[in-house]
């Protein structure tokens, strides 16, 4: 009997050896459109061509419309207006000078603004064949930075820790309630609660393990516990060199980490596999920058085989690019070489 993508992924999450290493493809809109044009495929056809073992379902924002200021290109649900390419950069930090009362009085969004009515039907389209990602992205770390300003937030962790706690609490109250609505509606057809908070840079974590444990970990634990209440695996997207934080993530029950970046400080694949490979699933690890963007198809095949040799034994690994979204400048032929190598070599 042929193994389904869903079975393959869930086997990897159990740290058992699947029939082949599962594949993950996250791509920017620009790359995705380029690949569809070049290969003359539609969305689902491209996913099948790449061998992507995942599909993702989304709730929709259905709350009030907000007028953007001049120059703004986007507004977060927490009232931060942004400018620039993509999600852009915040134009201001609304809670930078706030008192604790100001934080509690802030116009926090209503979880009921999220329409979950179509999530279940989105998942059922795939008929149990693929591993389904769902839940709110929940980037509470980034939202706290938007609301307070990054350097200002670090100062307040020492000078006004209760204020930082309050901001984090309001953010998590919203995200947990939204995901609970999604899981109440469709949790039985979702496999993985996928959330994202970048806690690393090229040179190491963005905060010490002590500050991470004090200000971030309790809120991350709340989301993990929520996913587990619905019998879901929980996977965190986290960029950068955050290896010193991994033991704390394991301690609170996180199931998977995406997307491992071997070019960042402390993210040596052999060391990660040795230290943590039997405790948490790793997703990614094939270098997006120096290999996928700058390499040739033969280089990509070689480096993909090297990553598989290190990460695949014993399960607990999903193969994919080391960046959440494959960028437009990445040659399509290199991405095909990566996924074809995983299919042919990763069994």
N, C-alpha and C positions, 0 to 999 in steps of 0.2 A: 504494500500500500504506500502510495507516494506521500511524503511528508509535506504538510502545508507550511507556508511562511509563518503562520501563527505558532504552530508547534515547534518550529525551528527556533524562533526567538525565545519562547518560554523555556525551552530546553537549555538554551544558553544562560538565561537568567537563573536557572537552577544549578549552574556550574557543572553541567553535564555536557558531553560531546554530542552536538547535533549532527545531522547527515552532512552538512557543510556549514561553514561560518556564515551567519546571517549578514545581510547587507543593509546599510542605512544610507539614504541619499537626501541630504538637505541642500537646497540650492537657492540662490538669489533669483528673483523674478527675471532679471536680465539674462542670467545664464540659462535658465529654464526655457525662456522664449527662444534664445539662440539655438539651443540643442533641438528643440522641436522643429525649428525651421530647417536646420542642417540635416536632420534625420527624417524629416517629413512624417512626424508622429504627433498624435494628440497627447494630452496629459497622461492618460492611463497607459497609452502605448509606450510612452517614454519610461514610465515607472517599471513596466514589464521588461522593456529592453535592458534597463540597468539592473534588473533583479532586485529592486527595492522590496524588502520583506515587511515594510510598514505602510500603514495608511493613517491619516490624521483627520479627526473630526473637530469641528469648531462650533461654539455658541456664537451668537451675534449680539452686538450692542444695539439696544433698542430704547435707550434713554433719551433725554432731551438733547436738542441740537445746541451747540454753543458757537457764538460768533468769534472768529479768530481775529487777533490784532493784526495790524499792518505788518507784513513780513513773516508772519507765522505760517508754517506749513502743516502743523499738526498740533493737537491738544490731547494730553493724556486724560484719562478718566478722573485723575486727581487734580485737574485744573492747571497743569503745567503746560504752557505753550512753548513750542519748539520751532526752530528754523534751521534750514539747511537740507542737505541731501538725506534721503531715507527718513529715519526717525528724527534726524537733526540733533541740535543741541538746545538745552533749555534757555529761554530768553530771560528768565528770572527764577528765583527760588522763593516761593510764596511764604514759607515758614522759616526763613533764614533768621529773622529777628523775633520769632514768636515766643510768647510765654506759654506755660503749660496750659493755661486757660484758653489761649488762642488755638492751641493744637486741638483741644477737645471741642472747641466751637467751630472749627474749620468745616466747610461744607463737603464732608466726605461723601462719596458716591453711594447710591443705593444698589445692593446686589440684584434687586428686582429689575434693574435696567438691562440685565442680560437675558436674552431670549434663548432658552434651551430647547425649544419645541422641535427643532429640526435635527438635533444631534443624533438621536436614536436612528432615524431613517438614514442619515449619512452613513452610520456604521453598518447597518443591515445590508446596504448595497454590496458589501464585500463578502457576505455569506460565510463569515468565520474563517476565511482563507488567509487573512493577513493580521498581523499584530496591530491593534488599534490604539493610537495615542489620543488621549483626551484630557480634559480638565483645563483650568485657566493657567496660562503661562506664569502668572504670579511673580513678576520681577520686583519683589518688594525692596530688595537692596538698591536697585537702580532708582526706584521711586523715592526712597528716602534721600538719596543723593540729589535727585531733582528738587525735592521740596526744601531741603536744608542747605544744599551746596556741599560739595565733598569735603573740602578742608574745614569748613564750618562744622560739619557733622562730626569729624574726628575730634575737634576741640570740645564739642559738647559731650562726647562720650566721657571725657574727663571732668568737664565743668558742670554739665547738666545731664547726667545720665538718665534721670527720670524723664526728661523731655524726649530724648532719643527713644526710650522705651515706649513712650506714649505714641510717637509717630509710627514706630514699627507695629505696635498693637493695632492701631486703626487700619493700617495697610493690610495686615494679616486677617483682621476681622472681615474685611471686604473680600479678599481673595478666597479665604476658606469658605465663606458663604456662597460665593459664585460657584466654586467647584462642587460644593455640596449639592447645589441645585442641578448641576450637570450630572453628577453621579446618581442622584435620586431619579433623574429622568432616563439615564442610559448607562449606568454603571455596569450593568450585567453584559453589555456588549463592548465595553472598553477594557483593554488589557493593561495599559500603562499610563499612569498619571505623570505627565511630562511638564516639568517646570524649569525656569531658567533664571539664574543669577550669576553673573560673572564676578568671581571673587579673586581672580589672579591676574597678574600682568606678565609681560615677557620675563621679568626678573624675579618673580616671587609673588606671594599672596598680597592682596591689597590691605589686609589688616592682620595683626598677629593672631596666633591661635588663641591667646587669652581674650582679646577683644572679640574675636569671632565667637568664642564660647559664651561670652557675656551678652553680646547684643544681637547676634544673628542665629545662633544654634537653636534657641528655644522656639523661634518662629519657624525655622526650617523643620524642626521636629513636629510642630503642629500640622504642617502640610503632609509630612510623611505619615504620621499617624492617621490623618484623614484618609489618605489613599489606602492604607492598609485596612481601615475599617470597611472599605468596600472591596476588599480582597484584590486590590490592584498592586502591581509593581510600581515603584516610584523611581523615576530617573530624573536626575538634575543635569541640565546643561550648565557648564561652568568653564569659561575660557581661562587660559593662562597657566602660570606655574603655581598651583595651589596645593602641592603635595603635602605640606605640613598640616593642612586642614583635613586631609582624607581620613585619618584615624577617628576624628571627632564625628565625621559624617557617617562612618561605619557604625560607631557606637549608638547612634540614634536610629539605625535601621535603614539607611538609604540603600536601595537595591542596585542602582546603576549610575554611572558617571559618563557624561558626553560633553564635549568631544575632545578627547585626550590630545594635547598638542605637544609632540615630542621636541619641538624646537624651543620650548620654554624652559626656564631654569627649574631643575629638579624633576622634570617629567621624563626621565630616561625610561624607556619601555621595559627593559629587562628588570630594572629595580622595582618599577610599579607592579609588574607581574609577580615578582618574587615576594614583595612585601604584602600585597593586597589582593592578588589575583584570585584567591580562594574565598575572599570575603565580600567583594563587590564586583559587579560587571563593569567592564570598560568598553566604551563605544567610541570609535574614531581611530586615531593613532596613525593614519596615513597622511603625511605632511602635505598640507594644502599649498603652502607658499613655495618652498624650495623644490618640491617634487611635482605637484600637480600643475602649478602655474609655469614654473621655469624649466621643467624637465621635458624629456622626450617620452613617447610611449614605451620604449624599451626601459628607460630609467624608471618609469612608473611601475612597470611590471616587476622589475628587480626589487624596488623598495617596498612594494606591496607584499611580495613573497617574504621579504625580511621581517616585516611587521607581523605577518601571519605566523611565521616560525616562532616568534617570541610570544605572541598574545593568544593564539588559538588553542594550544594544548590544554585539555581539561575543561573546555567550555569557558563561560564567563566573558566572552568577547563577541562584539559586533563590529564588523569592518566598515569603515567609511572615512571620509575626509576629516582632517583635524580641525576644521572650522565648520560652524553650524550651517553656513550658507556658502556653497561653492560660488565663487565670484565670476563675473562676466568675462574677465580676462583669461580664465582657465580654458585651455583648448579642449573641445569636446572629445577629441580622440584620446586625450590623456585620461579623462574620466571614464571613457569606455574601457581603456586598458586596465584601469584599476578594478572596475567591477567584473570584467571578464576574467581577470586573474583570480579574484576572490572565488568566482564560480568554479574555475577550472582547477585551482591549486588548493583552495581552502576546504577540502573534504577529507 
